[in-house]
Amino acid sequence: MAAAIAARMKGFDVTVTDGAKPPIDKACGEGLMPDTMAALHHLGVAICPDDGRVFRGVRFVDAATSVEADFSRAGGFGVRRTVLHQKMVERAQECGVTLLWNAPVNGLRPDGAIVGDSFVKARWIVGADGIHSRVRRWIGLDTKTRRQTRFAQRRHFRRKAWTDCMEVHWGQKAQVYVTPLSTSEICVALISRDPRMRLQDAWKEFPKLASYLRHAQSSTTERGAVTMTRSLNHVYRGNIALIGDASGSVDAITGEGLCLSFQQAIALADALGSGNLESYQRVHRQLAKRPNFMSRLLLLLDRFPSLRRRALRCLAKEPDLFARLLALHVGEFSPEFLVATSLRLGWQFLTA
Ligand SMILES: Cc1cc2nc3c(=O)[nH]c(=O)nc-3n(C[C@H](O)[C@H](O)[C@H](O)COP(=O)(O)OP(=O)(O)OC[C@H]3O[C@@H](n4cnc5c(N)ncnc54)[C@H](O)[C@@H]3O)c2cc1C
């Protein structure tokens, strides 16, 4: 939807064909970071306060430690995926994008796409078909990808939100992250390396969270997904470009997947405008650097519990450092800021 809106804003005639139909849901932590909100604003997607709930920062919690930091400028926003999708559909319609639902793409030709039994002619084709992208496979870009796969389960609970932060609870073999969506509903997403792990098995690792949710009613059933850190060497071939999770992804724990997709959409529309997908490839690589770095850092904390305990201890001792890392995470930094923060982090680590 973001790619369609951005291309239409550049004056292209755009048709979206999606195999599903609204409201389209997906297992997601449903947290929009401040940089995600900024990208949505750029696309003209209007999110109202009543659509979800503002969160002021991020809190990391483990058995012994809790550390939190506020975003330095605007807040983040928790919103149901279905609501976000509806908002994007409305914006696409307002721009004049043609929308085809229940319309799976079954194959590609250089001059367009085979949609169901019909053919849709197109000068440019954008594969925005998610983590298991068939478009990526059809154009031969599935090879030589680096990936780290984890498994996720998401469920909503009706309960007075106890937090105005997005919380990441760290357990031995998993993380659960909690996003407030309204005063009475929260989104809970479990992420682990074990494909069989379910929320009900995870509670013993998260006693504090279990106590918050003991009497809460689930408002949805559990929905699963895989999450991956994956980089592609190329994100386009000929007149076909990949975007979003189809073009590579960062682990869900970063909460940056949607932001990346929206920023890529803006870059792709610029490249289509100048008829040069090589510039999209360049910007795509640049955009991926920071979230990829943060994704690797967070996965190290997942893999090495002693490292994680030390890191949380050191951030609890110096919460300002956590605030700086959070600012880095959402792209509010200069290279000098990055160097100064890395030096402080290194020193704290050595002395923790
Ligand atoms: C557990 C979990 C938690 C996450 N939490 C967050 C978070 O808190 N914040 C955040 O920013 N990101 C989060 N992410 C990442 C985010 O969900 C993804 O990065 C984002 O959804 C990618 O969007 P996409 O459009 O590329 O793919 P998708 O959202 O997967 O959309 C792909 C679309 O393509 C359609 N499609 C697929 N195949 C075809 C076909 N052949 N023909 C037609 N249509 C087709 C599908 O119907 C679907 O609508 C999370 C991910 C996971 C797994």
The ligand as a Tripos MOL2 file, in Angstrom:
@<TRIPOS>MOLECULE
LIG
   53    58     1     0     0
SMALL
NO_CHARGES

@<TRIPOS>ATOM
      1 C1          5.8080  -11.0550   15.3490 C.3       1 LIG1
      2 C2          6.1380   -9.8440   14.5510 C.ar      1 LIG1
      3 C3          6.0740   -8.6130   15.1710 C.ar      1 LIG1
      4 C4          6.3750   -7.4540   14.4470 C.ar      1 LIG1
      5 N1          6.2660   -6.2720   15.0810 N.ar      1 LIG1
      6 C5          6.4850   -5.1240   14.3990 C.ar      1 LIG1
      7 C6          6.2790   -3.8720   15.0410 C.ar      1 LIG1
      8 O1          5.8930   -3.8010   16.2070 O.2       1 LIG1
      9 N2          6.5320   -2.7390   14.3050 N.ar      1 LIG1
     10 C7          6.9540   -2.8020   13.0080 C.ar      1 LIG1
     11 O2          7.1830   -1.7500   12.4020 O.2       1 LIG1
     12 N3          7.1390   -3.9870   12.3740 N.ar      1 LIG1
     13 C8          6.9010   -5.1400   13.0340 C.ar      1 LIG1
     14 N4          7.0440   -6.3430   12.3940 N.ar      1 LIG1
     15 C9          7.4690   -6.3600   10.9930 C.3       1 LIG1
     16 C10         6.3060   -6.0420   10.0500 C.3       1 LIG1
     17 O3          5.1800   -6.8150   10.3840 O.3       1 LIG1
     18 C11         6.7300   -6.3200    8.6030 C.3       1 LIG1
     19 O4          7.9860   -5.7490    8.3580 O.3       1 LIG1
     20 C12         5.7210   -5.7340    7.6160 C.3       1 LIG1
     21 O5          4.4550   -6.3070    7.8050 O.3       1 LIG1
     22 C13         6.1870   -5.9870    6.1790 C.3       1 LIG1
     23 O6          5.1860   -5.5590    5.3170 O.3       1 LIG1
     24 P1          5.0820   -6.1500    3.8180 P.3       1 LIG1
     25 O7          4.0480   -5.3330    3.1580 O.co2     1 LIG1
     26 O8          6.4350   -6.2360    3.2270 O.co2     1 LIG1
     27 O9          4.5840   -7.6430    3.9920 O.3       1 LIG1
     28 P2          3.1930   -8.1700    4.5320 P.3       1 LIG1
     29 O10         2.6730   -7.2940    5.5940 O.co2     1 LIG1
     30 O11         3.4220   -9.6170    4.8420 O.co2     1 LIG1
     31 O12         2.1920   -8.0600    3.2920 O.3       1 LIG1
     32 C14         2.3250   -8.8700    2.1500 C.3       1 LIG1
     33 C15         1.0440   -8.7910    1.3380 C.3       1 LIG1
     34 O13         1.2420   -9.4730    0.1120 O.3       1 LIG1
     35 C16         0.0740  -10.2310   -0.1930 C.3       1 LIG1
     36 N5          0.5090  -11.3270   -1.0800 N.ar      1 LIG1
     37 C17         1.4110  -12.3040   -0.8300 C.ar      1 LIG1
     38 N6          1.5680  -13.0910   -1.9210 N.ar      1 LIG1
     39 C18         0.7730  -12.5870   -2.8940 C.ar      1 LIG1
     40 C19         0.4920  -12.9470   -4.2470 C.ar      1 LIG1
     41 N7          1.1000  -13.9810   -4.8550 N.pl3     1 LIG1
     42 N8         -0.4150  -12.1980   -4.9430 N.ar      1 LIG1
     43 C20        -1.0320  -11.1310   -4.3690 C.ar      1 LIG1
     44 N9         -0.8060  -10.7510   -3.0850 N.ar      1 LIG1
     45 C21         0.0780  -11.4650   -2.3680 C.ar      1 LIG1
     46 C22        -0.4490  -10.6740    1.1650 C.3       1 LIG1
     47 O14        -1.8340  -10.9720    1.0880 O.3       1 LIG1
     48 C23        -0.1600   -9.4390    2.0260 C.3       1 LIG1
     49 O15        -1.2350   -8.5410    2.0320 O.3       1 LIG1
     50 C24         6.7610   -7.5310   13.0800 C.ar      1 LIG1
     51 C25         6.8260   -8.7760   12.4490 C.ar      1 LIG1
     52 C26         6.5190   -9.9270   13.1660 C.ar      1 LIG1
     53 C27         6.5810  -11.2650   12.4870 C.3       1 LIG1
@<TRIPOS>BOND
     1     1     2 1
     2     2     3 ar
     3     2    52 ar
     4     3     4 ar
     5     4     5 ar
     6     4    50 ar
     7     5     6 ar
     8     6     7 ar
     9     6    13 1
    10     7     8 2
    11     7     9 ar
    12     9    10 ar
    13    10    11 2
    14    10    12 ar
    15    12    13 ar
    16    13    14 ar
    17    14    15 1
    18    14    50 ar
    19    15    16 1
    20    16    17 1
    21    16    18 1
    22    18    19 1
    23    18    20 1
    24    20    21 1
    25    20    22 1
    26    22    23 1
    27    23    24 1
    28    24    25 2
    29    24    26 1
    30    24    27 1
    31    27    28 1
    32    28    29 2
    33    28    30 1
    34    28    31 1
    35    31    32 1
    36    32    33 1
    37    33    34 1
    38    33    48 1
    39    34    35 1
    40    35    36 1
    41    35    46 1
    42    36    37 ar
    43    36    45 ar
    44    37    38 ar
    45    38    39 ar
    46    39    40 ar
    47    39    45 ar
    48    40    41 1
    49    40    42 ar
    50    42    43 ar
    51    43    44 ar
    52    44    45 ar
    53    46    47 1
    54    46    48 1
    55    48    49 1
    56    50    51 ar
    57    51    52 ar
    58    52    53 1
@<TRIPOS>SUBSTRUCTURE
     1 LIG1         1 GROUP 0 **** ****
